[in-house]
Structures are given as C-alpha cells and as structure tokens.
Amino acid sequence: MQLRQLTLATRAASRRLGVEIARVVQPGDLVILEGGLGAGKTALARAIVRSAGAKARVNSPTFLLAQEYDTPKGTFVHADMYRLLDRGAGIQAEVARLGLYERRLEGAIVLVEWGASALPALGGAPALVISLSIVGPNERAATLSGPRADDIV
C-alpha cells in the first residue's frame, strides 16, 4: 500500500477520480472521505456513485446521515458523520444504530464523510481513505491511502 498524492485542478478532474474509485471498489468496501468543509467530499462521493451507474439523484446525506443507491455494481451507502462528531464516544452507538457495518457485511460499498472517528463501528479497515484539501477556487489536493489506492490510475 502506498500513499498517493493527486492534484485535482478542475471539477472534471475530481469527477475522473470518482470514475476511477467506482471502478476499483468492491462489495463490502469502506471508503472514508476526509477534509475540511467545502473540500469536495460530497462532490467526490456523488461522482463515485454516479460513475457506478446510479439513476437516482445523489444528494448530501448531512441531515439524513445515510442514503442508499442501487447501481449495476451493487448498493452504495453514502453517509455523513459530521453532525455526530460532537457526540464523542456516542458516535460509535449512532453509527451502529445506522447499521453501516451490517450493510458492509451484506456487500454494500459504504462511503463515509467524516468517518475516521467511527472506524470501529464501521467495521474498521477501510479499503480506501481519501483526504481532500482546498488548493484554489476549483483546485483540490487528494491524498489516497489504503489497499485500493494502488489500483487507481
């Protein structure tokens, strides 16, 4: 496993990264999306799910916490833990209540924004961690790690 650094100079480049991620993720994978507010986590998750063939509109799950999308590649669950961050240890119970680990066991690909503090409840061992940071108005830096990072071209 290597740490990969990418520059995403345009929104189109971010969408292309989403296509690559959708290509390499497998049923049961956990993908963690990290970065500050506005770094592009939801936009990247949207690109991943759309690239996998979702027909439904892909919205931010910030207020719903988790949304599911059926695709030809399988079910994707897109979750956002931002609203749970201030719950401390309670985040584990909230994530367990959402059943995200069980969805992974059932073969769903689980994309989680702000999920690093909930890894035990998510089943640990993410297949891919993407850390995004803002470089410019439309430019982002992405750091990829985890077993699937080596498969992204």
Buried (B, 14 or more C-beta within 10 A) or exposed (E): EEEBEBEBEEBEBBBBBBBBBBBBBEEBBBBBBBBEEEBBBBBBBBBBBBBBBBEEEBEBBBEEBBBBBBBEBBBBBBBBBBBBEEBEEEBBEBBBEBBBBEBBEEEBBBBBBBBBBBBEBBBEEBBBBBBBBBBEEBBBBBBBBBEBBEBBE
